């Protein structure tokens, strides 16, 4: 007796977006390419990486109609929108973005890396202690 494996069907990008719509996500075209996928005040941009895979980019919260990404200032995490608008990041918001990313990775069959699954990555690091470090010795408080 011979066993024949069926060839797995890889959904197209549009079919994947339809699956997300059926699961309750809001899917709209994003300027600059890709699709904005949103749910529960959180959003991300999904782009077609190739014929068989997608890329999930810029996870964050919706702040004034824009996707604000998580930024770390060393003492506090906050959301930073492309227009420059800022908002303090709460634990509930960070957890909601992490849950959104986990659900998107699972639905779209994207490989989940360890540090991304922990939610320990963010787009920007703006630490005060490294300000002007590339321009020689920074001015000290008593030299100003």
GUTIDO-647464 format. One record per atom (N, C-alpha, C): residue in one letter; atom name; x negated, y, z negated. Coordinates in steps of 0.05 Angstrom, whole numbers, padded with zeros to 5 digits. Atoms other than C-alpha are relative to their C-alpha. Last residue first. Example, Ala and Ser with C-alpha at 12.3 -4.5 7.8 and 13.67 -1.06 7.14 Angstrom:
code:site:east:north:up
S:N:00016:-00024:00001;
S:CA:-00273:-00021:-00143;
S:C:00015:00022:-00014;
A:N:-00018:-00024:00000;
A:CA:-00246:-00090:-00156;
A:C:-00018:00024:00000;
END
This chain:
code:site:east:north:up
X:N:-00020:-00015:-00017;
X:CA:-00538:01485:-00628;
X:C:00003:00028:-00008;
X:N:00014:-00016:-00021;
X:CA:-00602:01455:-00656;
X:C:00019:00016:00016;
X:N:00014:-00023:00012;
X:CA:-00572:01432:-00723;
X:C:-00015:00017:00021;
X:N:-00019:-00019:00011;
X:CA:-00521:01387:-00688;
X:C:-00013:00025:-00011;
X:N:-00010:00009:00025;
X:CA:-00573:01353:-00645;
X:C:00018:00022:-00012;
X:N:00002:-00020:00020;
X:CA:-00582:01368:-00572;
X:C:00013:-00011:-00026;
X:N:-00023:-00018:00003;
X:CA:-00589:01305:-00531;
X:C:-00005:00021:-00022;
X:N:-00008:00000:00028;
X:CA:-00659:01279:-00514;
X:C:00024:00019:-00003;
X:N:00021:-00005:00020;
X:CA:-00665:01267:-00440;
X:C:00011:-00001:-00028;
X:N:00012:-00026:-00005;
X:CA:-00607:01275:-00391;
X:C:-00022:00007:-00020;
X:N:00015:00002:-00025;
X:CA:-00584:01203:-00386;
X:C:-00015:00026:00006;
X:N:00024:00017:00004;
X:CA:-00563:01202:-00459;
X:C:-00017:-00001:00025;
X:N:00025:-00013:-00009;
X:CA:-00517:01262:-00449;
X:C:-00025:-00017:-00003;
X:N:-00004:-00024:-00016;
X:CA:-00460:01229:-00489;
X:C:-00027:00013:00006;
X:N:00017:00003:-00024;
X:CA:-00480:01160:-00513;
X:C:00003:00025:00018;
X:N:00028:00003:00007;
X:CA:-00456:01170:-00585;
X:C:-00018:-00003:00024;
X:N:00013:-00026:00005;
X:CA:-00389:01198:-00562;
X:C:-00030:-00003:-00004;
X:N:00011:-00002:00027;
X:CA:-00368:01132:-00531;
X:C:-00014:00027:-00004;
X:N:00009:-00028:00003;
X:CA:-00324:01135:-00469;
X:C:-00010:00004:-00029;
X:N:00012:-00003:00027;
X:CA:-00315:01063:-00447;
X:C:-00011:00028:-00001;
X:N:00018:-00022:00006;
X:CA:-00268:01054:-00388;
X:C:-00010:-00001:-00029;
X:N:00012:-00013:-00023;
X:CA:-00233:00997:-00354;
X:C:-00021:00020:-00007;
X:N:-00015:-00023:-00009;
X:CA:-00218:00950:-00411;
X:C:-00016:00014:00021;
X:N:00012:-00016:-00021;
X:CA:-00237:00880:-00431;
X:C:00017:00025:00004;
X:N:00022:-00016:00010;
X:CA:-00223:00845:-00497;
X:C:-00014:00017:00021;
X:N:-00008:-00028:-00001;
X:CA:-00154:00820:-00479;
X:C:-00022:00019:-00009;
X:N:00001:-00011:00027;
X:CA:-00173:00750:-00502;
X:C:00011:00029:-00001;
X:N:-00022:00012:00015;
X:CA:-00150:00722:-00435;
X:C:00001:00010:-00028;
X:N:-00024:-00014:-00008;
X:CA:-00197:00772:-00400;
X:C:00024:-00012:-00015;
X:N:-00001:-00026:00013;
X:CA:-00256:00748:-00441;
X:C:00024:00016:00009;
X:N:-00001:00001:00029;
X:CA:-00243:00675:-00424;
X:C:00003:00028:-00012;
X:N:00026:00001:00012;
X:CA:-00229:00683:-00349;
X:C:00003:00003:-00031;
X:N:00001:-00016:00024;
X:CA:-00160:00666:-00322;
X:C:-00027:-00004:-00013;
X:N:00017:00011:00021;
X:CA:-00161:00640:-00251;
X:C:-00002:00020:-00023;
X:N:00026:-00013:00000;
X:CA:-00102:00667:-00211;
X:C:-00016:-00011:-00024;
X:N:00022:00020:-00001;
X:CA:-00044:00620:-00197;
X:C:-00027:00014:00003;
X:N:00013:-00003:-00026;
X:CA:00006:00677:-00183;
X:C:-00023:-00019:00004;
X:N:-00019:00001:-00022;
X:CA:00055:00658:-00238;
X:C:-00014:00001:00027;
X:N:-00012:00026:-00001;
X:CA:00001:00641:-00290;
X:C:00019:-00002:00025;
X:N:00020:00020:-00008;
X:CA:-00041:00702:-00275;
X:C:00012:-00027:00003;
X:N:00007:-00003:-00028;
X:CA:00020:00747:-00277;
X:C:-00020:-00020:00010;
X:N:-00022:00009:-00016;
X:CA:00044:00719:-00343;
X:C:-00005:00002:00030;
X:N:-00001:00029:00003;
X:CA:-00024:00727:-00376;
X:C:00022:-00011:00018;
X:N:00021:00011:-00016;
X:CA:-00029:00798:-00348;
X:C:-00001:-00030:-00002;
X:N:-00006:-00004:-00028;
X:CA:00039:00818:-00375;
X:C:-00021:-00013:00018;
X:N:-00020:00020:-00006;
X:CA:00023:00787:-00443;
X:C:00008:00002:00030;
X:N:00013:00026:00000;
X:CA:-00041:00828:-00447;
X:C:00020:-00022:00008;
X:N:00016:00001:-00024;
X:CA:-00004:00891:-00427;
X:C:-00014:-00027:00002;
X:N:-00019:00002:-00022;
X:CA:00049:00878:-00481;
X:C:-00015:-00002:00027;
X:N:-00009:00028:-00001;
X:CA:-00006:00864:-00533;
X:C:00019:-00004:00024;
X:N:00022:00016:-00009;
X:CA:-00039:00931:-00517;
X:C:00008:-00030:00002;
X:N:00005:-00005:-00028;
X:CA:00028:00966:-00522;
X:C:-00023:-00017:00011;
X:N:-00022:00012:-00015;
X:CA:00046:00934:-00588;
X:C:-00004:00004:00030;
X:N:00005:00029:-00002;
X:CA:-00023:00951:-00617;
X:C:00022:-00014:00016;
X:N:-00010:00014:00024;
X:CA:-00012:01024:-00601;
X:C:-00006:-00030:00004;
X:N:-00008:00027:-00005;
X:CA:-00054:01063:-00550;
X:C:00008:-00013:-00027;
X:N:00012:00019:00019;
X:CA:-00055:01138:-00559;
X:C:00011:-00028:00005;
X:N:-00019:00008:00021;
X:CA:-00035:01176:-00497;
X:C:-00014:-00020:-00018;
X:N:00009:00019:00020;
X:CA:-00075:01214:-00445;
X:C:00023:-00006:-00019;
X:N:-00017:00001:00024;
X:CA:-00057:01250:-00380;
X:C:-00009:-00022:-00018;
X:N:00013:-00010:00024;
X:CA:-00116:01259:-00334;
X:C:00017:00000:-00025;
X:N:-00003:-00029:00000;
X:CA:-00079:01252:-00268;
X:C:-00014:00013:-00023;
X:N:00017:-00012:-00020;
X:CA:-00107:01181:-00260;
X:C:00002:00031:00001;
X:N:-00013:00001:-00026;
X:CA:-00075:01162:-00327;
X:C:-00018:00013:00021;
X:N:00009:-00022:-00017;
X:CA:-00116:01148:-00390;
X:C:00012:-00004:00028;
X:N:-00007:00004:-00028;
X:CA:-00087:01105:-00445;
X:C:-00008:00025:00015;
X:N:-00022:-00016:-00011;
X:CA:-00121:01107:-00513;
X:C:00004:-00007:00029;
X:N:-00007:00007:-00027;
X:CA:-00166:01065:-00557;
X:C:00023:00017:00008;
X:N:-00028:00005:-00005;
X:CA:-00196:01096:-00619;
X:C:00003:-00008:00030;
X:N:-00015:-00003:00025;
X:CA:-00264:01107:-00653;
X:C:00030:-00006:00004;
X:N:00017:00007:00023;
X:CA:-00309:01084:-00598;
X:C:00014:00001:-00026;
X:N:00017:-00023:00007;
X:CA:-00273:01123:-00543;
X:C:-00018:-00007:-00024;
X:N:00010:00003:00027;
X:CA:-00243:01061:-00510;
X:C:-00019:00023:-00005;
X:N:00026:-00013:00002;
X:CA:-00198:01070:-00449;
X:C:-00009:-00001:-00029;
X:N:00010:-00001:00028;
X:CA:-00139:01027:-00430;
X:C:-00029:00011:00001;
X:N:00017:00023:00008;
X:CA:-00111:01043:-00361;
X:C:-00011:00005:-00028;
X:N:00022:-00009:00017;
X:CA:-00052:01089:-00347;
X:C:-00015:-00024:-00010;
X:N:00010:00021:00016;
X:CA:-00009:01067:-00288;
X:C:-00024:00011:-00016;
X:N:00027:00010:-00008;
X:CA:00027:01128:-00264;
X:C:-00008:-00023:-00018;
X:N:-00001:00011:-00027;
X:CA:00101:01146:-00267;
X:C:-00026:-00011:00010;
X:N:-00008:-00021:-00019;
X:CA:00091:01193:-00327;
X:C:00001:-00011:00029;
X:N:00002:-00026:00013;
X:CA:00053:01140:-00366;
X:C:00006:00022:00020;
X:N:-00010:-00021:-00017;
X:CA:00068:01068:-00345;
X:C:00001:00026:-00016;
X:N:-00027:-00008:00006;
X:CA:00024:01022:-00386;
X:C:00008:00022:00020;
X:N:-00003:-00022:00019;
X:CA:-00038:00986:-00362;
X:C:00030:00006:-00005;
X:N:-00023:00003:00018;
X:CA:-00067:00934:-00316;
X:C:00001:00023:-00020;
X:N:-00010:-00023:00015;
X:CA:-00111:00962:-00261;
X:C:00024:-00006:-00018;
X:N:00017:-00022:00006;
X:CA:-00121:00902:-00214;
X:C:00015:00021:-00016;
X:N:-00016:-00017:00018;
X:CA:-00093:00833:-00202;
X:C:-00019:00022:-00010;
X:N:00016:-00013:00021;
X:CA:-00125:00801:-00141;
X:C:00018:00018:-00016;
X:N:-00007:-00028:00006;
X:CA:-00089:00751:-00096;
X:C:-00019:00011:-00022;
X:N:00003:-00010:00027;
X:CA:-00109:00686:-00064;
X:C:00008:00029:-00002;
X:N:-00009:00019:00021;
X:CA:-00096:00640:-00005;
X:C:-00001:00011:-00028;
X:N:-00024:00014:-00007;
X:CA:-00100:00684:00057;
X:C:00011:-00018:-00022;
X:N:00005:00017:-00024;
X:CA:-00148:00731:00024;
X:C:00025:-00015:00007;
X:N:00029:00002:-00001;
X:CA:-00150:00782:-00032;
X:C:-00009:-00016:00024;
X:N:00007:00025:-00014;
X:CA:-00079:00806:-00025;
X:C:-00030:-00001:00003;
X:N:00009:-00002:-00028;
X:CA:-00070:00860:-00076;
X:C:-00006:-00027:00011;
X:N:00007:00026:-00010;
X:CA:-00031:00863:-00142;
X:C:-00006:00004:00030;
X:N:00000:00000:-00030;
X:CA:-00029:00929:-00179;
X:C:-00010:-00027:00009;
X:N:00026:00007:-00012;
X:CA:-00009:00927:-00252;
X:C:00002:00001:00030;
X:N:00002:00004:-00029;
X:CA:00047:00952:-00296;
X:C:-00028:-00008:00008;
X:N:00027:00006:-00008;
X:CA:00073:00957:-00367;
X:C:-00001:-00006:00030;
X:N:00017:-00023:00004;
X:CA:00137:00992:-00390;
X:C:-00029:-00005:00006;
X:N:00001:-00008:00028;
X:CA:00175:00926:-00397;
X:C:-00018:00023:-00006;
X:N:-00020:00012:00018;
X:CA:00159:00898:-00329;
X:C:-00004:00011:-00028;
X:N:-00005:-00011:00026;
X:CA:00120:00926:-00270;
X:C:00021:-00016:-00015;
X:N:-00017:00019:00013;
X:CA:00085:00900:-00207;
X:C:00004:00010:-00029;
X:N:-00001:-00005:00028;
X:CA:00057:00954:-00162;
X:C:00021:-00019:-00012;
X:N:-00027:-00002:00010;
X:CA:00041:00924:-00094;
X:C:-00002:00006:-00030;
X:N:-00009:00017:00021;
X:CA:-00023:00930:-00055;
X:C:00028:00006:-00008;
X:N:-00001:00029:-00005;
X:CA:-00052:00986:-00014;
X:C:00009:-00016:-00025;
X:N:00027:00011:00000;
X:CA:-00075:01057:-00029;
X:C:-00001:-00030:00004;
X:N:00017:-00015:-00018;
X:CA:-00006:01080:-00049;
X:C:-00029:-00010:-00002;
X:N:00018:-00019:00014;
X:CA:00030:01023:-00083;
X:C:-00016:00016:00021;
X:N:00026:-00006:-00013;
X:CA:00089:00986:-00053;
X:C:-00015:00021:-00015;
X:N:-00001:-00022:-00019;
X:CA:00142:00966:-00104;
X:C:-00027:00004:00013;
X:N:00022:00001:-00019;
X:CA:00155:00903:-00145;
X:C:00005:00022:00020;
X:N:-00006:-00021:-00019;
X:CA:00198:00907:-00209;
X:C:-00025:00001:00019;
X:N:00019:-00021:-00003;
X:CA:00190:00841:-00246;
X:C:00010:00020:00021;
X:N:-00008:-00024:00014;
X:CA:00250:00800:-00267;
X:C:-00020:00023:00002;
X:N:00006:00003:00028;
X:CA:00227:00729:-00250;
X:C:00005:00026:-00016;
X:N:-00019:00019:00011;
X:CA:00262:00731:-00182;
X:C:-00004:-00004:-00030;
X:N:-00026:-00013:00001;
X:CA:00222:00793:-00164;
X:C:00021:-00017:-00013;
X:N:00001:-00019:00022;
X:CA:00157:00757:-00182;
X:C:00026:00015:-00003;
X:N:00000:00016:00025;
X:CA:00175:00698:-00137;
X:C:00000:00019:-00024;
X:N:-00028:00008:00004;
X:CA:00191:00748:-00081;
X:C:00003:-00017:-00025;
X:N:-00015:-00024:00010;
X:CA:00122:00779:-00090;
X:C:00029:-00007:-00004;
X:N:00008:-00003:00028;
X:CA:00090:00709:-00084;
X:C:00014:00025:-00012;
X:N:-00015:00020:00016;
X:CA:00130:00697:-00020;
X:C:-00007:00002:-00029;
X:N:-00028:-00009:00002;
X:CA:00104:00763:00008;
X:C:00016:-00020:-00016;
X:N:-00001:-00022:00018;
X:CA:00032:00743:-00007;
X:C:00028:00010:-00004;
X:N:00011:-00025:-00011;
X:CA:00040:00676:00026;
X:C:00003:00022:-00021;
X:N:-00019:-00021:-00008;
X:CA:00053:00613:-00014;
X:C:-00015:00024:00011;
X:N:00010:-00025:00012;
X:CA:00003:00556:-00012;
X:C:00018:00023:00009;
X:N:-00009:-00024:-00015;
X:CA:00038:00491:00002;
X:C:-00010:00024:-00016;
X:N:-00013:-00020:00016;
X:CA:-00001:00431:-00025;
X:C:00006:00025:00016;
X:N:00017:-00024:-00001;
X:CA:-00014:00378:00027;
X:C:00014:00021:-00017;
X:N:-00012:-00021:-00016;
X:CA:00024:00316:00006;
X:C:-00019:00024:-00002;
X:N:-00005:-00024:00015;
X:CA:-00019:00260:-00019;
X:C:00012:00021:00019;
X:N:00007:-00024:-00015;
X:CA:-00012:00195:00016;
X:C:00007:00024:-00016;
X:N:-00012:-00023:00013;
X:CA:-00014:00130:-00021;
X:C:-00010:00025:00016;
X:N:00016:-00024:-00002;
X:CA:-00027:00068:00019;
X:C:00016:00023:-00013;
X:N:-00017:-00023:00000;
X:CA:00000:00000:00000;
X:C:-00018:00025:00000;
END
